[in-house]
Amino acid sequence: MYERIGKTNRDIFDVQFFLSHNWSVNKKIVEDRMGVSYAEFLKKCIEIIEKFDDNNILSGMGQLLLSEKQKVWVKTKLKIEVLFSLRLALGNEK
């Protein structure tokens, strides 16, 4: 998600899905690839999502969502939910 933000917004949805289902993350892979600790990486993800323009969140994802209800949820709640999940993951790293 971090490397592709704005290019493929479905990654935001995927991150939220993974975090909300407590799927494990291979922190060593993240740290090796990004060159920072997992906690620092989470901070970077939070920063980039906070700056993300909500108006474009459906871009590249709308066709994957089946119902109007899903689209409304993504447009109104996804950013809030993924930020919550990222902050929770960060809190668990301390």
GROMACS elastic network, one bead per residue, 0.5 to 0.9 nm:
[ bonds ]
;  ai    aj funct       b0    kb
    1     4     6  0.52239   500
    1     5     6  0.55967   500
    1     6     6  0.89812   500
    1     8     6  0.79312   500
    1     9     6  0.77587   500
    1    10     6  0.84388   500
    1    12     6  0.61087   500
    1    14     6  0.84646   500
    1    15     6  0.73277   500
    1    45     6  0.80951   500
    2     5     6  0.56112   500
    2    11     6  0.86458   500
    2    12     6  0.88974   500
    2    41     6  0.88833   500
    2    44     6  0.79427   500
    2    45     6  0.59743   500
    2    48     6  0.74555   500
    2    49     6  0.87398   500
    4     7     6  0.53721   500
    4     8     6  0.60714   500
    4     9     6  0.78862   500
    4    11     6  0.78293   500
    5     8     6  0.62495   500
    5     9     6  0.62929   500
    5    11     6  0.77285   500
    5    12     6  0.79683   500
    5    48     6  0.79997   500
    5    49     6  0.84057   500
    5    52     6  0.83098   500
    6     9     6  0.58765   500
    6    52     6  0.79960   500
    6    56     6  0.81663   500
    6    57     6  0.83096   500
    6    59     6  0.83475   500
    7    59     6  0.86066   500
    7    60     6  0.79638   500
    8    11     6  0.61696   500
    8    12     6  0.82741   500
    8    59     6  0.76522   500
    8    60     6  0.59910   500
    8    61     6  0.77657   500
    9    12     6  0.55027   500
    9    13     6  0.72069   500
    9    56     6  0.84807   500
    9    57     6  0.62485   500
    9    58     6  0.70910   500
    9    59     6  0.65053   500
    9    60     6  0.61733   500
    9    61     6  0.64361   500
   10    13     6  0.50501   500
   10    14     6  0.62532   500
   10    15     6  0.87005   500
   10    57     6  0.84884   500
   10    58     6  0.81202   500
   10    59     6  0.83681   500
   10    60     6  0.67505   500
   10    61     6  0.53497   500
   10    62     6  0.89460   500
   10    64     6  0.87013   500
   11    15     6  0.60857   500
   11    16     6  0.85412   500
   12    15     6  0.52094   500
   12    16     6  0.62990   500
   12    17     6  0.86299   500
   12    49     6  0.85593   500
   12    57     6  0.86848   500
   12    78     6  0.79054   500
   12    79     6  0.80110   500
   12    82     6  0.72581   500
   13    16     6  0.51928   500
   13    17     6  0.61658   500
   13    18     6  0.86921   500
   13    61     6  0.86949   500
   13    74     6  0.80279   500
   13    78     6  0.70259   500
   13    79     6  0.88662   500
   13    82     6  0.78576   500
   14    18     6  0.60923   500
   14    19     6  0.85194   500
   15    18     6  0.51687   500
   15    19     6  0.60457   500
   15    20     6  0.83703   500
   15    82     6  0.71809   500
   15    85     6  0.88651   500
   15    86     6  0.88068   500
   16    19     6  0.52509   500
   16    20     6  0.58673   500
   16    21     6  0.84509   500
   16    78     6  0.76712   500
   16    79     6  0.89240   500
   16    81     6  0.69620   500
   16    83     6  0.85506   500
   16    85     6  0.68193   500
   16    86     6  0.82778   500
   17    20     6  0.52690   500
   17    21     6  0.62077   500
   17    22     6  0.86860   500
   17    23     6  0.87894   500
   17    82     6  0.86053   500
   18    21     6  0.53216   500
   18    22     6  0.62954   500
   18    23     6  0.53883   500
   18    24     6  0.81631   500
   18    25     6  0.89433   500
   19    22     6  0.50306   500
   19    23     6  0.61298   500
   19    24     6  0.82067   500
   19    25     6  0.89736   500
   19    82     6  0.81578   500
   19    85     6  0.61657   500
   19    86     6  0.76411   500
   19    89     6  0.78803   500
   20    23     6  0.78560   500
   20    81     6  0.88722   500
   20    82     6  0.85970   500
   20    85     6  0.67124   500
   22    25     6  0.89627   500
   24    27     6  0.87584   500
   25    28     6  0.86907   500
   25    29     6  0.86425   500
   25    30     6  0.82980   500
   26    29     6  0.56313   500
   26    30     6  0.67242   500
   26    31     6  0.89310   500
   27    30     6  0.50628   500
   27    31     6  0.60496   500
   27    32     6  0.84801   500
   27    37     6  0.83244   500
   27    38     6  0.60028   500
   28    31     6  0.50442   500
   28    32     6  0.59417   500
   28    33     6  0.84058   500
   28    37     6  0.86935   500
   28    38     6  0.79667   500
   29    32     6  0.51531   500
   29    33     6  0.60083   500
   29    34     6  0.84046   500
   30    33     6  0.52488   500
   30    34     6  0.58958   500
   30    35     6  0.80083   500
   30    36     6  0.82042   500
   30    37     6  0.81122   500
   30    38     6  0.66289   500
   30    41     6  0.79093   500
   31    34     6  0.52625   500
   31    35     6  0.53585   500
   31    36     6  0.53087   500
   31    37     6  0.53548   500
   31    38     6  0.57432   500
   31    41     6  0.77515   500
   32    35     6  0.53996   500
   32    36     6  0.75296   500
   32    37     6  0.86693   500
   33    36     6  0.83463   500
   34    37     6  0.81568   500
   34    38     6  0.87561   500
   34    41     6  0.73466   500
   35    41     6  0.88112   500
   36    39     6  0.80898   500
   36    40     6  0.60211   500
   36    41     6  0.63000   500
   37    40     6  0.51572   500
   37    41     6  0.62245   500
   37    42     6  0.87092   500
   38    42     6  0.62276   500
   38    43     6  0.87013   500
   38    90     6  0.84652   500
   38    93     6  0.80572   500
   39    42     6  0.51130   500
   39    43     6  0.63722   500
   39    44     6  0.87951   500
   39    89     6  0.84441   500
   39    90     6  0.58025   500
   39    91     6  0.87084   500
   39    93     6  0.62002   500
   39    94     6  0.80184   500
   40    43     6  0.50263   500
   40    44     6  0.63286   500
   40    45     6  0.87220   500
   40    90     6  0.86098   500
   41    44     6  0.50295   500
   41    45     6  0.62551   500
   41    46     6  0.86524   500
   42    45     6  0.50067   500
   42    46     6  0.61779   500
   42    47     6  0.86345   500
   42    86     6  0.64390   500
   42    87     6  0.77397   500
   42    89     6  0.76879   500
   42    90     6  0.61246   500
   43    46     6  0.50762   500
   43    47     6  0.62317   500
   43    48     6  0.87371   500
   43    86     6  0.81977   500
   43    87     6  0.81056   500
   43    90     6  0.73733   500
   44    47     6  0.50911   500
   44    48     6  0.62544   500
   44    49     6  0.86494   500
   45    48     6  0.52316   500
   45    49     6  0.61483   500
   45    50     6  0.85152   500
   45    83     6  0.86980   500
   45    86     6  0.76533   500
   46    49     6  0.52376   500
   46    50     6  0.60395   500
   46    51     6  0.87251   500
   46    82     6  0.86447   500
   46    83     6  0.61937   500
   46    86     6  0.65495   500
   46    87     6  0.73428   500
   47    50     6  0.51841   500
   47    51     6  0.64932   500
   47    52     6  0.88107   500
   48    51     6  0.52860   500
   48    52     6  0.62683   500
   49    53     6  0.84480   500
   49    79     6  0.70828   500
   49    82     6  0.82260   500
   49    83     6  0.70735   500
   50    53     6  0.83766   500
   50    79     6  0.79640   500
   50    83     6  0.75720   500
   52    55     6  0.88403   500
   52    56     6  0.83251   500
   52    57     6  0.81256   500
   52    79     6  0.83689   500
   53    56     6  0.59017   500
   53    57     6  0.69898   500
   54    57     6  0.52313   500
   54    58     6  0.84136   500
   54    75     6  0.68152   500
   54    76     6  0.80583   500
   54    79     6  0.73859   500
   55    58     6  0.76835   500
   55    59     6  0.87698   500
   55    75     6  0.75576   500
   56    59     6  0.54313   500
   56    75     6  0.85670   500
   57    60     6  0.82465   500
   57    61     6  0.78186   500
   57    62     6  0.88404   500
   57    74     6  0.73911   500
   57    75     6  0.63636   500
   57    78     6  0.84636   500
   57    79     6  0.83195   500
   58    61     6  0.51159   500
   58    62     6  0.51270   500
   58    63     6  0.87383   500
   58    71     6  0.73885   500
   58    74     6  0.71065   500
   58    75     6  0.66518   500
   59    62     6  0.63741   500
   59    63     6  0.89459   500
   60    63     6  0.72071   500
   60    64     6  0.82321   500
   61    64     6  0.54055   500
   61    65     6  0.68385   500
   61    71     6  0.88891   500
   62    65     6  0.54242   500
   62    66     6  0.82587   500
   62    71     6  0.66427   500
   63    66     6  0.73385   500
   65    68     6  0.78433   500
   65    69     6  0.89807   500
   65    70     6  0.61129   500
   65    71     6  0.63368   500
   66    69     6  0.84921   500
   66    70     6  0.69378   500
   66    71     6  0.80210   500
   67    70     6  0.52746   500
   67    71     6  0.65644   500
   67    72     6  0.87974   500
   68    71     6  0.50105   500
   68    72     6  0.61582   500
   68    73     6  0.86027   500
   69    72     6  0.51416   500
   69    73     6  0.62257   500
   69    74     6  0.87236   500
   70    73     6  0.50712   500
   70    74     6  0.62325   500
   70    75     6  0.85951   500
   71    74     6  0.51547   500
   71    75     6  0.61255   500
   71    76     6  0.85917   500
   72    75     6  0.50730   500
   72    76     6  0.60254   500
   72    77     6  0.80565   500
   73    76     6  0.52520   500
   73    77     6  0.52795   500
   73    78     6  0.66541   500
   74    77     6  0.55145   500
   74    79     6  0.77073   500
   75    78     6  0.65229   500
   75    79     6  0.80111   500
   76    79     6  0.75544   500
   76    80     6  0.80033   500
   77    80     6  0.53193   500
   77    81     6  0.60273   500
   77    82     6  0.85897   500
   78    81     6  0.50993   500
   78    82     6  0.60045   500
   78    83     6  0.84318   500
   79    82     6  0.53079   500
   79    83     6  0.61037   500
   79    84     6  0.85567   500
   80    83     6  0.52965   500
   80    84     6  0.62220   500
   80    85     6  0.87572   500
   81    84     6  0.50666   500
   81    85     6  0.61963   500
   81    86     6  0.85988   500
   82    85     6  0.50330   500
   82    86     6  0.60241   500
   82    87     6  0.84847   500
   83    86     6  0.51115   500
   83    87     6  0.60667   500
   83    88     6  0.84581   500
   84    87     6  0.52117   500
   84    88     6  0.61049   500
   84    89     6  0.86394   500
   85    88     6  0.50150   500
   85    89     6  0.61445   500
   85    90     6  0.85561   500
   86    89     6  0.50565   500
   86    90     6  0.61298   500
   86    91     6  0.85859   500
   87    91     6  0.60764   500
   87    92     6  0.85913   500
   88    91     6  0.50127   500
   88    92     6  0.62907   500
   88    93     6  0.88408   500
   89    92     6  0.50977   500
   89    93     6  0.65687   500
   90    93     6  0.51496   500
   90    94     6  0.70003   500
   91    94     6  0.55863   500
